[in-house]
Amino acid sequence: MSDAPWALRLWLGGSRALPRIAEITLARRVHRAQNSAPARLGERLGRATIERPEGILVWINAASVGEVASIADLARDLMTEGHRVLVTTTTTTGGSRARQIEEALHQYQPLDTARAVRRFLDHWRPDLACFVEGDLWPRLLAEASRRHVPLALLNARPSRSRSRAPRLSAALLSCFDLVTAQTDAVRSEITSLGVLADRVLVPGDLKSAAAPLPADPQRLADLRSEFEGAPLWAAVSTHAEDEAAVIAAHLAARVRHPGLRLILAPRHPDRAEAVAKSLAEAGLTFARGGMPGRAEVWLVDRLGETGLVYRLVPLVFLGGSLGPQGGHNPWEAAVLGVALLHGPRVSNAAQAHATLDAAGAARAVPEASSLGAAVGDLIDSEELALMGAAAAQVMADRGQARPRTLAALRGLIGARLAPERAIPETAP
């Protein structure tokens, strides 16, 4: 339609006209890049590998591990109420986290092409579709809207794209029956684009209301025995831009704290080989895999260990905050009473970091070179204990986001959108 942004019309037209061979090639490229199981390639093309269960099905599209973690408890709530839940992810790490949600179904998100999306929706026939935070795909939204599937955007966070492409953002957001925003500022950002105010709620940040990450009690006890008596800190969800600073910080801090040990957990475990090379070049002894032994650095090279790490250490540097990634979710550490350090680039979770900083539970380091001094100052200090206590107090005051979001979703289940709410297209 003439009033649709040209970028949206171009995307929808291109996704409809993409040759089949190009679609298959793109699916293979995405699947291989994520190191996903070859047997599940068809899911990228919308071909389901499991049957749709009977009853009401809630589909939650959560791109990666952070988004899945934020909705895991909400998914359990929905299943407790008798609904079936399908979680789709783009990444393999997100898929691994989704499969930890008991009784939830997992598939990889289909490509945003007409054939893949229609095949996906023909099979799953969702009664409610939820998109997490801001990972919006025009074809998925267009086709779900055309079929009158109720749509919810959950836990919306600040987004630079809304100001850079306001017409496109407005067109996509207009599809949603419900938007839950993390903060009042995000709500204002969304309603300023023309989204009806009564559709935008502020229940709070789902990530702050999530249950603590799981940890096997026996493995936790074994790890505590391995680290017993040593001063200890961790760097979690690190990227290449963080790791050089983390290694330099550890070398500096151990001068003040002999015997200091480090747990280093890259955001993507498949990067462990590159991190191991950097540790060896720095002359640090390290262990990979199940247990740290007596090594100075334990390099965590597999998924599912973060809950253990947060229970082992009093101090964590949260990665993604020194490079362009925009930071990661600090609530997972704070809920376990861990003191936090982070870099200056935390736009993905700015309000969360600001809340913890203001409460004295976290501290920003202005640049990479400042990290070593911060670690050295905090290890074994009275301030470190106060920061951990402040984190626990902040988290005790939160937690209503999940029940409020669940209450809002109840009103959408079984509803159907009016045909005129669909994203406009120039042709069927």
Long-range contacts (C-beta under 8 A, 24 or more apart in sequence): 1-424, 1-425, 1-426, 3-424, 4-171, 4-423, 4-424, 4-425, 5-165, 5-167, 5-168, 5-171, 7-165, 7-168, 8-138, 8-168, 8-171, 8-172, 8-423, 9-425, 9-426, 11-112, 11-138, 11-139, 12-138, 12-139, 12-142, 12-423, 12-425, 12-426, 13-426, 15-112, 15-113, 15-114, 15-117, 15-138, 15-139, 16-113, 16-114, 16-427, 18-113, 18-114, 20-115, 23-111, 23-113, 23-115, 23-116, 26-111, 27-111, 27-116, 30-90, 30-111, 31-108, 34-90, 34-91, 34-92, 35-92, 35-270, 36-92, 36-95, 36-108, 40-108, 43-107, 43-108, 43-110, 44-108, 44-109, 44-110, 44-111, 44-116, 45-110, 45-111, 45-115, 45-116, 45-119, 46-110, 46-111, 46-115, 46-116, 46-117, 46-118, 46-119, 46-120, 46-121, 46-123, 47-119, 48-107, 48-120, 48-123, 48-124, 49-107, 50-105, 50-107, 52-123, 52-124, 52-125, 53-84, 53-105, 55-82, 55-83, 55-84, 56-82, 56-83, 56-84, 56-127, 56-128, 56-413, 56-414, 57-83, 57-84, 57-85, 57-86, 57-124, 57-125, 57-126, 57-127, 57-128, 58-83, 58-84, 58-85, 58-86, 58-126, 58-127, 58-128, 58-130, 58-409, 58-413, 59-85, 59-86, 59-88, 59-124, 59-126, 59-128, 59-129, 59-130, 60-85, 60-86, 60-87, 60-88, 60-130, 60-132, 60-154, 61-87, 61-88, 61-109, 61-129, 61-130, 61-131, 61-132, 61-135, 61-137, 61-140, 62-87, 62-88, 62-89, 62-94, 62-98, 62-132, 62-135, 63-89, 63-90, 63-91, 63-94, 63-109, 63-132, 63-133, 63-135, 64-89, 64-90, 64-91, 64-93, 64-94, 65-91, 65-93, 65-94, 65-96, 65-97, 65-303, 66-207, 66-328, 66-329, 67-94, 67-132, 67-133, 67-135, 68-94, 68-97, 68-98, 68-101, 69-97, 69-207, 69-210, 69-213, 69-329, 69-332, 70-132, 70-133, 70-155, 70-206, 70-207, 70-210, 70-329, 71-130, 71-132, 71-154, 71-155, 71-206, 72-97, 72-100, 72-101, 72-210, 72-211, 73-209, 73-210, 73-211, 73-402, 74-154, 74-206, 74-402, 74-405, 74-406, 75-101, 75-104, 76-101, 76-102, 77-402, 77-403, 77-406, 78-406, 78-409, 79-103, 79-104, 81-410, 83-127, 83-413, 86-124, 86-126, 90-135, 93-268, 93-269, 93-303, 96-303, 96-304, 97-303, 100-214, 100-304, 109-137, 110-140, 112-137, 112-138, 112-139, 112-140, 113-139, 114-139, 114-143, 117-143, 118-143, 121-147, 121-149, 127-413, 127-414, 128-152, 128-409, 128-412, 128-413, 130-154, 130-409, 133-157, 134-159, 134-161, 136-172, 136-173, 138-172, 138-423, 141-172, 141-175, 141-423, 142-175, 142-422, 142-423, 142-425, 144-175, 145-175, 145-417, 145-421, 145-422, 145-423, 146-419, 146-422, 148-416, 148-417, 148-418, 148-419, 149-416, 149-417, 150-177, 150-178, 150-412, 150-413, 150-415, 150-416, 150-417, 151-175, 151-176, 151-177, 151-178, 151-417, 152-176, 152-177, 152-178, 152-179, 152-180, 152-408, 152-409, 152-412, 153-178, 153-179, 153-180, 154-180, 154-206, 154-405, 155-180, 155-181, 155-182, 155-205, 155-206, 155-207, 155-401, 155-405, 156-180, 156-181, 156-182, 156-186, 156-190, 157-182, 157-186, 157-348, 157-349, 158-185, 158-186, 158-189, 158-347, 158-350, 158-351, 159-189, 160-347, 162-189, 162-190, 162-193, 166-193, 169-193, 170-194, 170-195, 171-423, 172-423, 174-421, 174-423, 175-417, 175-421, 175-422, 175-423, 177-412, 177-415, 177-417, 178-408, 178-409, 178-411, 178-412, 180-206, 180-404, 180-405, 180-408, 182-206, 182-351, 183-351, 185-351, 201-404, 201-408, 203-400, 203-401, 203-402, 203-404, 203-405, 203-408, 204-398, 204-400, 204-401, 204-404, 205-331, 205-351, 205-352, 205-398, 205-401, 206-401, 206-402, 206-405, 207-329, 207-331, 207-332, 207-349, 207-352, 208-331, 208-352, 208-395, 208-398, 208-399, 208-401, 209-398, 209-399, 209-400, 209-401, 209-402, 210-331, 210-332, 210-335, 210-402, 211-335, 212-307, 212-310, 212-332, 212-335, 212-336, 213-306, 213-307, 213-310, 213-332, 213-336, 214-307, 215-307, 215-308, 215-311, 216-308, 219-308, 220-308, 220-311, 220-312, 222-291, 223-291, 223-292, 223-308, 223-312, 224-312, 226-291, 226-292, 226-293, 227-261, 227-292, 227-312, 230-259, 230-260, 230-261, 231-257, 231-259, 231-260, 231-261, 231-379, 231-380, 232-260, 232-261, 232-262, 232-263, 232-312, 232-313, 232-314, 233-260, 233-261, 233-262, 233-263, 233-313, 233-314, 233-315, 233-316, 233-317, 233-375, 233-379, 234-262, 234-263, 234-264, 234-265, 234-309, 234-310, 234-312, 234-313, 234-315, 234-316, 234-317, 235-262, 235-263, 235-264, 235-265, 235-316, 235-317, 235-319, 236-263, 236-265, 236-306, 236-309, 236-310, 236-316, 236-317, 236-318, 236-319, 236-333, 237-265, 237-266, 237-267, 237-306, 237-318, 237-319, 237-320, 237-328, 238-264, 238-265, 238-266, 238-267, 238-275, 238-317, 238-319, 238-320, 239-266, 239-267, 239-319, 239-320, 239-323, 239-325, 240-271, 240-274, 240-323, 241-322, 241-323, 241-324, 241-325, 242-317, 242-319, 242-320, 242-321, 242-322, 242-323, 242-343, 243-275, 243-278, 243-319, 244-278, 244-368, 245-322, 245-368, 245-369, 245-371, 246-317, 246-319, 246-371, 247-278, 247-279, 247-282, 247-284, 248-368, 248-369, 248-371, 248-372, 249-317, 249-371, 249-372, 249-374, 249-375, 250-284, 250-297, 250-372, 250-375, 251-282, 251-284, 251-372, 252-372, 252-373, 252-375, 252-376, 253-372, 253-375, 253-376, 253-379, 254-296, 255-376, 256-376, 256-379, 257-376, 257-379, 257-380, 260-296, 260-379, 261-292, 261-296, 261-297, 261-298, 262-296, 262-297, 262-298, 263-292, 263-297, 263-298, 263-300, 263-309, 263-312, 263-313, 264-297, 264-298, 264-299, 264-300, 265-300, 265-305, 265-306, 265-309, 266-300, 266-301, 266-319, 267-319, 267-320, 267-328, 269-300, 269-301, 269-302, 269-303, 272-299, 272-300, 272-301, 275-299, 306-332, 310-336, 310-338, 311-336, 313-338, 314-338, 314-339, 314-384, 314-385, 314-388, 315-339, 315-340, 315-341, 315-375, 315-378, 315-379, 315-384, 316-340, 316-341, 317-341, 317-342, 317-371, 317-375, 318-342, 320-345, 320-348, 321-345, 321-346, 322-368, 327-353, 330-356, 330-362, 331-395, 331-398, 333-391, 334-361, 334-362, 334-391, 334-392, 334-394, 334-395, 335-391, 335-392, 335-395, 337-388, 337-389, 337-391, 337-392, 338-388, 338-391, 339-363, 339-378, 339-384, 339-387, 339-388, 339-391, 340-387, 340-391, 341-365, 341-371, 341-374, 341-375, 341-378, 343-367, 343-368, 343-371, 355-394, 356-390, 356-391, 356-394, 359-390, 359-391, 359-393, 359-394, 360-386, 360-387, 360-390, 361-387, 361-388, 361-390, 361-391, 361-393, 361-394, 362-387, 362-391, 363-387
